[in-house]
Amino acid sequence: MRPETTIAKIVTRPSLTETLKALPISEPTVIKSKQFKQNSVRNAISKLNRKGFAFDASEQNQVDQITVTRTK
């Protein structure tokens, strides 16, 4: 007699690094704090910059958001 098996629910969560990689080049994009925290965005940008990507980030004159521009 086999016990009943349950099917695992596949949970996908947003990937910050994949989101940043998918940004269009030279187009400023706003990322809200509800989506990703500013510190997390800055850390991910730093790691991606070491891998050959290039990003600019600015929080100047903004509340609860960060503007990210992919330059390379």
N, C-alpha and C positions, 0 to 999 in steps of 0.2 A: 504494500500500500504506500503510495507516494504522498508526501505532504504537499499541501497547496503551495504553489510558488507565486510570489508577487512580482510584478514587473517594476523595475526601477524607473523612477521618474528622472529624466535627464534635466538637470538644471544648468542653464547657461546664464552667466552673468557678464555684464559689460567688461571688456578688457580695455584698460586705459592705453596700453602700448599699441594695441591694434587700432584703437580709435585715432591715436596721434599719427600713426603711420598712414592711415587712410585720408588724412586731411589733404585738401588740394594745396598745391604749392602757390605761395604768394597771396593767399587769401586769408585774411584775419578771421578767426573763428572764436566765438565766445563759448566758454565752458562754465556752466553754473556750478556752484558749490554743492547743490543737491545731487548733481551727477557724480562729480569727483572733487575732492578737497584740493585746495590750491597747493598745499605741500606735496600731495601725491602727484599732482601734475608736474610740479617742478622737479621732483625726483625722477619721474619717468622721462622727462625731457633730458635731464642730465645723463641718464643711462643711454638713451637713444643717440644723443650727440656723440658719445664715445664710440658708438657703433657705426658712425658715418652719416647719420641724419643731422639736420640743422633746424633748430626751432628758436623762435623769439617768443618770450612770454611777458605780459605786462598786467599788473594789477592796479596801475595808477588811475586814480579817479573812478574806481569801480568798487561796488559793494557786492559781496557774495558772488563774484565771478572773476574769471581770468581770461584774457584775450591771448590766444596762441596763434602764431603764424609759422607755417612750415616754409623754410627758405631753401631747403635742399632735399 
